[in-house]
């Protein structure tokens, strides 16, 4: 497989982050392809995507295809994800790169398979946007977490925001390097308003990375930010319920989610 991507002389070493399945071999990064049609579509997209203010890794072709023996390969780029604890100085940069990246995606059509894979992330997204009945997940959530989701769903309203391709997991997938534009990696495509990308990054940072709520003050220029935060939090809560189908760990999700839920509800009610 290494030979197919031109890396036969390199010794693969595991990379941290993500789902723990990526390896670096010399100047390329190897990852399991997963869905072949999705992997090929993403590689085609990233092979030409460009614009001011961001970098993307280019895919590496293997014997006329982007997939070889169930793997894909990408150009290795220097940089590291930000530490989102406290009030990170990177928030302004993340907002800027998100806007630049999504401007480059505007007008690109959604692939036919998008939203049809039934994964926990697709299901969570559909619940958050009123496209799937939340009842089965509320029954599994337990009283505290279920109550948080019900409270959030009760204050969501329709928004007049255009949808397009957007990155649904931006917070941990932007690499910052001195002297280089930020690099956007590991594209997780959704068809939603692009501002959702920064909302998901914010609720993740608040719930899991010890971010200070003051970070939201740096994002106030994002249209309908509070409604997007509410949907982002429902999305993440539902994905956790599905991932922890036996209920293990849901108490911890409810505990860490409560202050974020309270914060988002207060903002939506006009009491930030």
C-alpha atoms as an extended CHARMM CRD file, in Angstrom:
* protein
*
       272  EXT
         1         1  UNK       CA              0.0000000000        0.0000000000        0.0000000000  PROA      1               0.0000000000
         2         2  UNK       CA              2.8520000000        2.4250000000        0.7680000000  PROA      2               0.0000000000
         3         3  UNK       CA              4.3390000000        1.7190000000       -2.6400000000  PROA      3               0.0000000000
         4         4  UNK       CA              1.0610000000        2.6020000000       -4.3390000000  PROA      4               0.0000000000
         5         5  UNK       CA              1.3250000000        6.1220000000       -2.9310000000  PROA      5               0.0000000000
         6         6  UNK       CA              5.0620000000        6.4690000000       -3.5840000000  PROA      6               0.0000000000
         7         7  UNK       CA              6.0870000000        6.0990000000        0.0480000000  PROA      7               0.0000000000
         8         8  UNK       CA              7.6740000000        2.6530000000        0.0650000000  PROA      8               0.0000000000
         9         9  UNK       CA             10.9130000000        3.9140000000        1.6530000000  PROA      9               0.0000000000
        10        10  UNK       CA              9.1890000000        5.5380000000        4.6180000000  PROA      10              0.0000000000
        11        11  UNK       CA              8.3830000000        4.0770000000        8.0350000000  PROA      11              0.0000000000
        12        12  UNK       CA              4.7970000000        4.9490000000        9.0360000000  PROA      12              0.0000000000
        13        13  UNK       CA              4.3140000000        6.5060000000       12.4600000000  PROA      13              0.0000000000
        14        14  UNK       CA              0.8960000000        7.0190000000       14.1070000000  PROA      14              0.0000000000
        15        15  UNK       CA             -0.5050000000       10.5240000000       14.3790000000  PROA      15              0.0000000000
        16        16  UNK       CA             -2.4220000000       11.7900000000       17.3820000000  PROA      16              0.0000000000
        17        17  UNK       CA             -5.8340000000       13.3900000000       17.1550000000  PROA      17              0.0000000000
        18        18  UNK       CA             -8.9600000000       12.5720000000       15.2030000000  PROA      18              0.0000000000
        19        19  UNK       CA            -10.0680000000        8.9810000000       15.4910000000  PROA      19              0.0000000000
        20        20  UNK       CA             -6.4940000000        7.7450000000       15.9320000000  PROA      20              0.0000000000
        21        21  UNK       CA             -6.3330000000        5.9920000000       12.5630000000  PROA      21              0.0000000000
        22        22  UNK       CA             -3.9660000000        8.2990000000       10.6380000000  PROA      22              0.0000000000
        23        23  UNK       CA             -0.3200000000        7.5790000000        9.9450000000  PROA      23              0.0000000000
        24        24  UNK       CA              2.4910000000        9.7490000000        8.6230000000  PROA      24              0.0000000000
        25        25  UNK       CA              4.9200000000        8.2260000000        6.1370000000  PROA      25              0.0000000000
        26        26  UNK       CA              7.5010000000       10.7660000000        5.0570000000  PROA      26              0.0000000000
        27        27  UNK       CA              5.6470000000       13.6980000000        3.5030000000  PROA      27              0.0000000000
        28        28  UNK       CA              2.2520000000       12.0190000000        3.2320000000  PROA      28              0.0000000000
        29        29  UNK       CA             -0.5220000000       11.1810000000        5.6960000000  PROA      29              0.0000000000
        30        30  UNK       CA             -2.3520000000        7.8650000000        5.2810000000  PROA      30              0.0000000000
        31        31  UNK       CA             -5.9270000000        7.3180000000        6.4580000000  PROA      31              0.0000000000
        32        32  UNK       CA             -8.5150000000        4.5520000000        6.0480000000  PROA      32              0.0000000000
        33        33  UNK       CA            -10.7490000000        5.4990000000        3.1360000000  PROA      33              0.0000000000
        34        34  UNK       CA            -14.0430000000        4.4580000000        4.7360000000  PROA      34              0.0000000000
        35        35  UNK       CA            -16.6920000000        5.0230000000        2.0950000000  PROA      35              0.0000000000
        36        36  UNK       CA            -14.8640000000        4.8470000000       -1.2240000000  PROA      36              0.0000000000
        37        37  UNK       CA            -17.2140000000        7.1560000000       -3.0930000000  PROA      37              0.0000000000
        38        38  UNK       CA            -17.0210000000        9.7410000000       -0.3010000000  PROA      38              0.0000000000
        39        39  UNK       CA            -13.2220000000        9.4320000000       -0.1730000000  PROA      39              0.0000000000
        40        40  UNK       CA            -12.9250000000        9.9070000000       -3.9420000000  PROA      40              0.0000000000
        41        41  UNK       CA            -15.3050000000       12.8820000000       -3.9060000000  PROA      41              0.0000000000
        42        42  UNK       CA            -13.3590000000       14.5610000000       -1.1000000000  PROA      42              0.0000000000
        43        43  UNK       CA            -10.0560000000       13.9710000000       -2.8530000000  PROA      43              0.0000000000
        44        44  UNK       CA            -11.3900000000       15.4660000000       -6.0810000000  PROA      44              0.0000000000
        45        45  UNK       CA            -12.6910000000       18.4790000000       -4.1690000000  PROA      45              0.0000000000
        46        46  UNK       CA             -9.4400000000       19.0890000000       -2.3180000000  PROA      46              0.0000000000
        47        47  UNK       CA             -7.3250000000       18.5100000000       -5.4240000000  PROA      47              0.0000000000
        48        48  UNK       CA             -8.4060000000       21.8960000000       -6.7990000000  PROA      48              0.0000000000
        49        49  UNK       CA             -9.9320000000       23.8340000000       -3.8700000000  PROA      49              0.0000000000
        50        50  UNK       CA             -8.0730000000       27.0650000000       -3.1860000000  PROA      50              0.0000000000
        51        51  UNK       CA             -8.5680000000       30.6320000000       -2.0700000000  PROA      51              0.0000000000
        52        52  UNK       CA             -6.9320000000       33.4090000000       -0.0870000000  PROA      52              0.0000000000
        53        53  UNK       CA             -6.5530000000       32.9320000000        3.6320000000  PROA      53              0.0000000000
        54        54  UNK       CA             -6.3210000000       29.1550000000        3.9390000000  PROA      54              0.0000000000
        55        55  UNK       CA             -4.3990000000       26.0740000000        2.9050000000  PROA      55              0.0000000000
        56        56  UNK       CA             -5.6340000000       22.5580000000        2.2420000000  PROA      56              0.0000000000
        57        57  UNK       CA             -3.6190000000       19.3560000000        1.9020000000  PROA      57              0.0000000000
        58        58  UNK       CA             -3.6170000000       17.9370000000       -1.6170000000  PROA      58              0.0000000000
        59        59  UNK       CA             -4.5720000000       14.2910000000       -2.0970000000  PROA      59              0.0000000000
        60        60  UNK       CA             -1.9600000000       11.8590000000       -3.3640000000  PROA      60              0.0000000000
        61        61  UNK       CA             -3.0000000000        9.6840000000       -6.2840000000  PROA      61              0.0000000000
        62        62  UNK       CA             -2.2250000000        5.9680000000       -6.3370000000  PROA      62              0.0000000000
        63        63  UNK       CA             -2.1100000000        4.1080000000       -9.6560000000  PROA      63              0.0000000000
        64        64  UNK       CA             -4.7440000000        6.3050000000      -11.2820000000  PROA      64              0.0000000000
        65        65  UNK       CA             -7.1150000000        6.2840000000       -8.2830000000  PROA      65              0.0000000000
        66        66  UNK       CA             -7.3880000000        8.1750000000       -5.0090000000  PROA      66              0.0000000000
        67        67  UNK       CA             -7.9540000000        4.9490000000       -3.0350000000  PROA      67              0.0000000000
        68        68  UNK       CA             -5.5230000000        2.0240000000       -2.7250000000  PROA      68              0.0000000000
        69        69  UNK       CA             -6.2020000000       -1.0920000000       -0.6410000000  PROA      69              0.0000000000
        70        70  UNK       CA             -8.8040000000        0.7890000000        1.3840000000  PROA      70              0.0000000000
        71        71  UNK       CA             -6.5400000000        3.7570000000        2.1480000000  PROA      71              0.0000000000
        72        72  UNK       CA             -6.1990000000        7.3570000000        0.9890000000  PROA      72              0.0000000000
        73        73  UNK       CA             -3.1220000000        9.5640000000        1.1910000000  PROA      73              0.0000000000
        74        74  UNK       CA             -2.7570000000       13.2850000000        1.6880000000  PROA      74              0.0000000000
        75        75  UNK       CA              0.0690000000       15.7870000000        1.5570000000  PROA      75              0.0000000000
        76        76  UNK       CA              1.4820000000       16.4060000000        5.0330000000  PROA      76              0.0000000000
        77        77  UNK       CA              1.2390000000       20.0520000000        6.0650000000  PROA      77              0.0000000000
        78        78  UNK       CA              3.0700000000       21.7290000000        8.9520000000  PROA      78              0.0000000000
        79        79  UNK       CA              0.9980000000       23.1090000000       11.7800000000  PROA      79              0.0000000000
        80        80  UNK       CA             -0.8940000000       22.1030000000       14.9040000000  PROA      80              0.0000000000
        81        81  UNK       CA             -4.4720000000       22.4540000000       16.1910000000  PROA      81              0.0000000000
        82        82  UNK       CA             -5.1660000000       25.2460000000       18.6440000000  PROA      82              0.0000000000
        83        83  UNK       CA             -5.6090000000       24.8370000000       22.3770000000  PROA      83              0.0000000000
        84        84  UNK       CA             -9.1230000000       26.1910000000       22.9480000000  PROA      84              0.0000000000
        85        85  UNK       CA             -8.9360000000       26.4170000000       26.7520000000  PROA      85              0.0000000000
        86        86  UNK       CA             -9.5800000000       29.7840000000       28.3660000000  PROA      86              0.0000000000
        87        87  UNK       CA             -9.8020000000       32.5690000000       25.8000000000  PROA      87              0.0000000000
        88        88  UNK       CA             -7.5970000000       31.3310000000       22.9950000000  PROA      88              0.0000000000
        89        89  UNK       CA             -5.9370000000       33.9870000000       20.8410000000  PROA      89              0.0000000000
        90        90  UNK       CA             -6.7690000000       31.7790000000       17.8400000000  PROA      90              0.0000000000
        91        91  UNK       CA            -10.5360000000       32.4620000000       17.8320000000  PROA      91              0.0000000000
        92        92  UNK       CA            -10.2610000000       35.4390000000       15.5290000000  PROA      92              0.0000000000
        93        93  UNK       CA             -8.1330000000       33.4110000000       13.1340000000  PROA      93              0.0000000000
        94        94  UNK       CA            -10.5540000000       30.4880000000       13.2170000000  PROA      94              0.0000000000
        95        95  UNK       CA            -13.4660000000       32.7630000000       12.3470000000  PROA      95              0.0000000000
        96        96  UNK       CA            -11.4800000000       34.3400000000        9.5050000000  PROA      96              0.0000000000
        97        97  UNK       CA            -10.3410000000       31.0450000000        8.0370000000  PROA      97              0.0000000000
        98        98  UNK       CA            -13.8330000000       29.5770000000        8.3430000000  PROA      98              0.0000000000
        99        99  UNK       CA            -15.2510000000       32.4300000000        6.2970000000  PROA      99              0.0000000000
       100       100  UNK       CA            -12.4890000000       32.1730000000        3.6930000000  PROA      100             0.0000000000
       101       101  UNK       CA            -12.8050000000       28.4020000000        3.3800000000  PROA      101             0.0000000000
       102       102  UNK       CA            -16.5890000000       28.4700000000        3.0760000000  PROA      102             0.0000000000
       103       103  UNK       CA            -16.4520000000       31.2900000000        0.5390000000  PROA      103             0.0000000000
       104       104  UNK       CA            -14.3400000000       28.9750000000       -1.6250000000  PROA      104             0.0000000000
       105       105  UNK       CA            -16.9480000000       26.2020000000       -1.2030000000  PROA      105             0.0000000000
       106       106  UNK       CA            -19.9020000000       28.4180000000       -2.1300000000  PROA      106             0.0000000000
       107       107  UNK       CA            -21.5930000000       27.2290000000       -5.3170000000  PROA      107             0.0000000000
       108       108  UNK       CA            -20.2100000000       23.6900000000       -5.1970000000  PROA      108             0.0000000000
       109       109  UNK       CA            -23.1470000000       21.2430000000       -5.2650000000  PROA      109             0.0000000000
       110       110  UNK       CA            -23.7640000000       18.6580000000       -2.5900000000  PROA      110             0.0000000000
       111       111  UNK       CA            -22.8300000000       15.0870000000       -3.5130000000  PROA      111             0.0000000000
       112       112  UNK       CA            -25.7610000000       12.7120000000       -3.9950000000  PROA      112             0.0000000000
       113       113  UNK       CA            -24.7850000000       10.5850000000       -0.9880000000  PROA      113             0.0000000000
       114       114  UNK       CA            -24.6210000000       13.4290000000        1.5320000000  PROA      114             0.0000000000
       115       115  UNK       CA            -26.9050000000       12.9280000000        4.5400000000  PROA      115             0.0000000000
       116       116  UNK       CA            -27.7350000000        9.3210000000        3.6810000000  PROA      116             0.0000000000
       117       117  UNK       CA            -25.1350000000        7.3120000000        5.5850000000  PROA      117             0.0000000000
       118       118  UNK       CA            -27.0770000000        6.9880000000        8.8620000000  PROA      118             0.0000000000
       119       119  UNK       CA            -24.0390000000        7.6870000000       11.0650000000  PROA      119             0.0000000000
       120       120  UNK       CA            -24.4130000000        9.2460000000       14.4890000000  PROA      120             0.0000000000
       121       121  UNK       CA            -23.2300000000       12.5860000000       13.0700000000  PROA      121             0.0000000000
       122       122  UNK       CA            -25.7620000000       12.5760000000       10.2510000000  PROA      122             0.0000000000
       123       123  UNK       CA            -28.5600000000       11.5930000000       12.6310000000  PROA      123             0.0000000000
       124       124  UNK       CA            -27.5550000000       14.2290000000       15.1930000000  PROA      124             0.0000000000
       125       125  UNK       CA            -27.5010000000       16.8790000000       12.4880000000  PROA      125             0.0000000000
       126       126  UNK       CA            -30.9570000000       15.8870000000       11.2480000000  PROA      126             0.0000000000
       127       127  UNK       CA            -32.4360000000       16.0060000000       14.7580000000  PROA      127             0.0000000000
       128       128  UNK       CA            -30.9460000000       19.4640000000       15.3160000000  PROA      128             0.0000000000
       129       129  UNK       CA            -32.5240000000       20.7670000000       12.1180000000  PROA      129             0.0000000000
       130       130  UNK       CA            -35.9670000000       19.2570000000       12.6560000000  PROA      130             0.0000000000
       131       131  UNK       CA            -35.5880000000       16.5930000000        9.9870000000  PROA      131             0.0000000000
       132       132  UNK       CA            -35.7550000000       13.5920000000       12.3120000000  PROA      132             0.0000000000
       133       133  UNK       CA            -37.9310000000       12.7700000000       15.3100000000  PROA      133             0.0000000000
       134       134  UNK       CA            -35.9280000000       13.3110000000       18.5240000000  PROA      134             0.0000000000
       135       135  UNK       CA            -38.1750000000       11.0420000000       20.6340000000  PROA      135             0.0000000000
       136       136  UNK       CA            -36.1020000000        7.8210000000       20.3910000000  PROA      136             0.0000000000
       137       137  UNK       CA            -32.9770000000        9.6500000000       21.5060000000  PROA      137             0.0000000000
       138       138  UNK       CA            -34.7010000000       11.5310000000       24.3080000000  PROA      138             0.0000000000
       139       139  UNK       CA            -35.8520000000        8.2020000000       25.7150000000  PROA      139             0.0000000000
       140       140  UNK       CA            -32.2320000000        7.0210000000       25.8470000000  PROA      140             0.0000000000
       141       141  UNK       CA            -30.7790000000       10.2710000000       27.1390000000  PROA      141             0.0000000000
       142       142  UNK       CA            -31.8120000000       10.1160000000       30.7630000000  PROA      142             0.0000000000
       143       143  UNK       CA            -33.7110000000       12.8300000000       32.5840000000  PROA      143             0.0000000000
       144       144  UNK       CA            -30.9680000000       15.4450000000       32.8370000000  PROA      144             0.0000000000
       145       145  UNK       CA            -29.5330000000       15.2700000000       29.3190000000  PROA      145             0.0000000000
       146       146  UNK       CA            -32.9670000000       14.7290000000       27.8100000000  PROA      146             0.0000000000
       147       147  UNK       CA            -34.1720000000       17.8390000000       29.5980000000  PROA      147             0.0000000000
       148       148  UNK       CA            -31.3290000000       19.8700000000       28.1160000000  PROA      148             0.0000000000
       149       149  UNK       CA            -32.1890000000       18.7350000000       24.5950000000  PROA      149             0.0000000000
       150       150  UNK       CA            -35.9040000000       19.4350000000       25.0730000000  PROA      150             0.0000000000
       151       151  UNK       CA            -35.1490000000       22.9290000000       26.3610000000  PROA      151             0.0000000000
       152       152  UNK       CA            -32.9220000000       23.6700000000       23.3900000000  PROA      152             0.0000000000
       153       153  UNK       CA            -35.3720000000       22.2880000000       20.8250000000  PROA      153             0.0000000000
       154       154  UNK       CA            -38.1590000000       24.3990000000       22.3110000000  PROA      154             0.0000000000
       155       155  UNK       CA            -36.3760000000       27.6730000000       21.5110000000  PROA      155             0.0000000000
       156       156  UNK       CA            -35.1400000000       26.8940000000       18.0150000000  PROA      156             0.0000000000
       157       157  UNK       CA            -36.8780000000       28.6980000000       15.1750000000  PROA      157             0.0000000000
       158       158  UNK       CA            -36.5560000000       28.8320000000       11.3790000000  PROA      158             0.0000000000
       159       159  UNK       CA            -33.7110000000       30.9770000000       10.0730000000  PROA      159             0.0000000000
       160       160  UNK       CA            -33.3500000000       32.7740000000        6.7660000000  PROA      160             0.0000000000
       161       161  UNK       CA            -29.7950000000       31.6410000000        6.1170000000  PROA      161             0.0000000000
       162       162  UNK       CA            -28.6480000000       30.0030000000        2.8640000000  PROA      162             0.0000000000
       163       163  UNK       CA            -27.1800000000       26.5180000000        3.0560000000  PROA      163             0.0000000000
       164       164  UNK       CA            -24.0940000000       25.2790000000        1.2340000000  PROA      164             0.0000000000
       165       165  UNK       CA            -21.3110000000       22.7730000000        1.7140000000  PROA      165             0.0000000000
       166       166  UNK       CA            -19.7250000000       23.3570000000        5.1110000000  PROA      166             0.0000000000
       167       167  UNK       CA            -17.1940000000       21.7420000000        7.4330000000  PROA      167             0.0000000000
       168       168  UNK       CA            -18.9840000000       20.2020000000       10.4150000000  PROA      168             0.0000000000
       169       169  UNK       CA            -15.9070000000       19.5740000000       12.5820000000  PROA      169             0.0000000000
       170       170  UNK       CA            -13.7140000000       22.6040000000       12.1570000000  PROA      170             0.0000000000
       171       171  UNK       CA            -12.4120000000       23.1960000000       15.6840000000  PROA      171             0.0000000000
       172       172  UNK       CA             -9.8930000000       20.3550000000       15.7900000000  PROA      172             0.0000000000
       173       173  UNK       CA             -9.1980000000       20.2920000000       12.0690000000  PROA      173             0.0000000000
       174       174  UNK       CA             -7.4960000000       23.6070000000       11.4450000000  PROA      174             0.0000000000
       175       175  UNK       CA             -3.7050000000       23.5830000000       11.6820000000  PROA      175             0.0000000000
       176       176  UNK       CA             -1.9420000000       26.7840000000       12.6370000000  PROA      176             0.0000000000
       177       177  UNK       CA              1.6810000000       27.4120000000       11.6620000000  PROA      177             0.0000000000
       178       178  UNK       CA              3.7430000000       30.5850000000       11.9470000000  PROA      178             0.0000000000
       179       179  UNK       CA              4.0880000000       32.3640000000        8.6440000000  PROA      179             0.0000000000
       180       180  UNK       CA              1.4550000000       30.2190000000        6.8740000000  PROA      180             0.0000000000
       181       181  UNK       CA             -2.2940000000       30.5650000000        6.3840000000  PROA      181             0.0000000000
       182       182  UNK       CA             -4.2400000000       28.0910000000        8.5310000000  PROA      182             0.0000000000
       183       183  UNK       CA             -4.7380000000       24.6710000000        6.9510000000  PROA      183             0.0000000000
       184       184  UNK       CA             -8.2070000000       23.0880000000        6.8790000000  PROA      184             0.0000000000
       185       185  UNK       CA             -8.0010000000       19.2880000000        7.0060000000  PROA      185             0.0000000000
       186       186  UNK       CA            -10.3250000000       16.2770000000        7.3950000000  PROA      186             0.0000000000
       187       187  UNK       CA            -13.3460000000       17.7350000000        5.6420000000  PROA      187             0.0000000000
       188       188  UNK       CA            -16.6420000000       16.6160000000        7.2190000000  PROA      188             0.0000000000
       189       189  UNK       CA            -19.2590000000       17.7920000000        4.7030000000  PROA      189             0.0000000000
       190       190  UNK       CA            -22.7580000000       18.9260000000        5.6080000000  PROA      190             0.0000000000
       191       191  UNK       CA            -25.3100000000       21.0340000000        3.7130000000  PROA      191             0.0000000000
       192       192  UNK       CA            -26.0540000000       23.7810000000        6.2280000000  PROA      192             0.0000000000
       193       193  UNK       CA            -25.4350000000       27.5140000000        6.7480000000  PROA      193             0.0000000000
       194       194  UNK       CA            -21.6570000000       27.9810000000        6.9090000000  PROA      194             0.0000000000
       195       195  UNK       CA            -21.8950000000       29.7820000000       10.2460000000  PROA      195             0.0000000000
       196       196  UNK       CA            -22.7340000000       26.4280000000       11.8080000000  PROA      196             0.0000000000
       197       197  UNK       CA            -19.0580000000       25.5070000000       11.4900000000  PROA      197             0.0000000000
       198       198  UNK       CA            -17.9550000000       28.1200000000       14.0130000000  PROA      198             0.0000000000
       199       199  UNK       CA            -20.9580000000       27.3550000000       16.2690000000  PROA      199             0.0000000000
       200       200  UNK       CA            -20.0050000000       23.6640000000       16.4940000000  PROA      200             0.0000000000
       201       201  UNK       CA            -16.3910000000       24.6140000000       17.2060000000  PROA      201             0.0000000000
       202       202  UNK       CA            -17.5490000000       26.9470000000       19.9780000000  PROA      202             0.0000000000
       203       203  UNK       CA            -19.8410000000       24.4940000000       21.7790000000  PROA      203             0.0000000000
       204       204  UNK       CA            -17.1570000000       21.8000000000       21.5420000000  PROA      204             0.0000000000
       205       205  UNK       CA            -14.6050000000       24.1510000000       23.0630000000  PROA      205             0.0000000000
       206       206  UNK       CA            -16.9960000000       25.2270000000       25.8230000000  PROA      206             0.0000000000
       207       207  UNK       CA            -18.0600000000       21.7070000000       26.7290000000  PROA      207             0.0000000000
       208       208  UNK       CA            -14.8860000000       19.7020000000       26.2840000000  PROA      208             0.0000000000
       209       209  UNK       CA            -11.8710000000       22.0450000000       26.1470000000  PROA      209             0.0000000000
       210       210  UNK       CA            -12.3950000000       24.3950000000       29.0820000000  PROA      210             0.0000000000
       211       211  UNK       CA            -13.0280000000       27.4690000000       26.9300000000  PROA      211             0.0000000000
       212       212  UNK       CA            -14.2040000000       30.6300000000       28.6660000000  PROA      212             0.0000000000
       213       213  UNK       CA            -17.7090000000       31.7870000000       27.6610000000  PROA      213             0.0000000000
       214       214  UNK       CA            -16.1040000000       35.1280000000       26.8020000000  PROA      214             0.0000000000
       215       215  UNK       CA            -15.0460000000       33.5530000000       23.4970000000  PROA      215             0.0000000000
       216       216  UNK       CA            -18.5730000000       34.0910000000       22.1850000000  PROA      216             0.0000000000
       217       217  UNK       CA            -17.9470000000       37.8290000000       22.2930000000  PROA      217             0.0000000000
       218       218  UNK       CA            -15.3870000000       37.3280000000       19.5140000000  PROA      218             0.0000000000
       219       219  UNK       CA            -17.9930000000       35.6750000000       17.2900000000  PROA      219             0.0000000000
       220       220  UNK       CA            -20.7860000000       38.2460000000       17.4910000000  PROA      220             0.0000000000
       221       221  UNK       CA            -20.5250000000       39.1490000000       13.8090000000  PROA      221             0.0000000000
       222       222  UNK       CA            -21.8350000000       35.7230000000       12.8030000000  PROA      222             0.0000000000
       223       223  UNK       CA            -25.4950000000       35.9630000000       11.6680000000  PROA      223             0.0000000000
       224       224  UNK       CA            -27.9540000000       34.0570000000       13.8810000000  PROA      224             0.0000000000
       225       225  UNK       CA            -25.0920000000       32.8870000000       16.0850000000  PROA      225             0.0000000000
       226       226  UNK       CA            -27.3040000000       32.0010000000       19.0760000000  PROA      226             0.0000000000
       227       227  UNK       CA            -29.7030000000       29.8760000000       17.0150000000  PROA      227             0.0000000000
       228       228  UNK       CA            -26.7330000000       28.1380000000       15.3990000000  PROA      228             0.0000000000
       229       229  UNK       CA            -25.2160000000       27.4860000000       18.8390000000  PROA      229             0.0000000000
       230       230  UNK       CA            -28.4950000000       25.8720000000       19.9320000000  PROA      230             0.0000000000
       231       231  UNK       CA            -28.5110000000       23.5560000000       16.9160000000  PROA      231             0.0000000000
       232       232  UNK       CA            -24.8270000000       22.7720000000       17.3370000000  PROA      232             0.0000000000
       233       233  UNK       CA            -25.3910000000       21.7280000000       20.9510000000  PROA      233             0.0000000000
       234       234  UNK       CA            -28.4010000000       19.5380000000       20.1160000000  PROA      234             0.0000000000
       235       235  UNK       CA            -26.2970000000       17.9390000000       17.3830000000  PROA      235             0.0000000000
       236       236  UNK       CA            -23.4420000000       17.1250000000       19.7280000000  PROA      236             0.0000000000
       237       237  UNK       CA            -25.7360000000       15.8500000000       22.4950000000  PROA      237             0.0000000000
       238       238  UNK       CA            -27.5310000000       13.4740000000       20.1280000000  PROA      238             0.0000000000
       239       239  UNK       CA            -24.2770000000       12.1310000000       18.6870000000  PROA      239             0.0000000000
       240       240  UNK       CA            -23.1200000000       11.3500000000       22.2270000000  PROA      240             0.0000000000
       241       241  UNK       CA            -26.3950000000        9.5440000000       23.0110000000  PROA      241             0.0000000000
       242       242  UNK       CA            -25.9900000000        7.3520000000       19.9230000000  PROA      242             0.0000000000
       243       243  UNK       CA            -22.3050000000        6.7100000000       20.5440000000  PROA      243             0.0000000000
       244       244  UNK       CA            -23.0250000000        5.7050000000       24.1600000000  PROA      244             0.0000000000
       245       245  UNK       CA            -26.0250000000        3.5390000000       23.3270000000  PROA      245             0.0000000000
       246       246  UNK       CA            -25.6790000000        1.6040000000       26.5750000000  PROA      246             0.0000000000
       247       247  UNK       CA            -25.9430000000        4.8070000000       28.5830000000  PROA      247             0.0000000000
       248       248  UNK       CA            -22.3360000000        4.6440000000       29.8280000000  PROA      248             0.0000000000
       249       249  UNK       CA            -20.9280000000        8.1270000000       30.2630000000  PROA      249             0.0000000000
       250       250  UNK       CA            -24.1450000000       10.0330000000       29.6290000000  PROA      250             0.0000000000
       251       251  UNK       CA            -24.0710000000       11.4450000000       33.1640000000  PROA      251             0.0000000000
       252       252  UNK       CA            -20.7340000000       13.0780000000       32.3310000000  PROA      252             0.0000000000
       253       253  UNK       CA            -22.1560000000       14.4580000000       29.0860000000  PROA      253             0.0000000000
       254       254  UNK       CA            -25.1120000000       15.9090000000       31.0000000000  PROA      254             0.0000000000
       255       255  UNK       CA            -22.8350000000       17.3810000000       33.6590000000  PROA      255             0.0000000000
       256       256  UNK       CA            -20.4950000000       19.1040000000       31.2040000000  PROA      256             0.0000000000
       257       257  UNK       CA            -23.3770000000       20.0470000000       28.9320000000  PROA      257             0.0000000000
       258       258  UNK       CA            -25.4990000000       21.7850000000       31.5600000000  PROA      258             0.0000000000
       259       259  UNK       CA            -23.5490000000       25.0590000000       31.8320000000  PROA      259             0.0000000000
       260       260  UNK       CA            -23.2390000000       25.2810000000       28.0490000000  PROA      260             0.0000000000
       261       261  UNK       CA            -26.9570000000       24.6270000000       27.6430000000  PROA      261             0.0000000000
       262       262  UNK       CA            -27.7390000000       27.2690000000       30.2650000000  PROA      262             0.0000000000
       263       263  UNK       CA            -25.4630000000       29.7500000000       28.4930000000  PROA      263             0.0000000000
       264       264  UNK       CA            -26.9980000000       29.1530000000       25.0680000000  PROA      264             0.0000000000
       265       265  UNK       CA            -30.5600000000       29.3130000000       26.4160000000  PROA      265             0.0000000000
       266       266  UNK       CA            -29.8040000000       32.6010000000       28.1840000000  PROA      266             0.0000000000
       267       267  UNK       CA            -28.4240000000       34.0680000000       24.9730000000  PROA      267             0.0000000000
       268       268  UNK       CA            -31.4480000000       32.9530000000       22.9560000000  PROA      268             0.0000000000
       269       269  UNK       CA            -33.7670000000       34.4320000000       25.5930000000  PROA      269             0.0000000000
       270       270  UNK       CA            -31.8250000000       37.7070000000       25.4040000000  PROA      270             0.0000000000
       271       271  UNK       CA            -29.9450000000       37.4280000000       28.7020000000  PROA      271             0.0000000000
       272       272  UNK       CA            -26.2880000000       36.7650000000       27.7610000000  PROA      272             0.0000000000
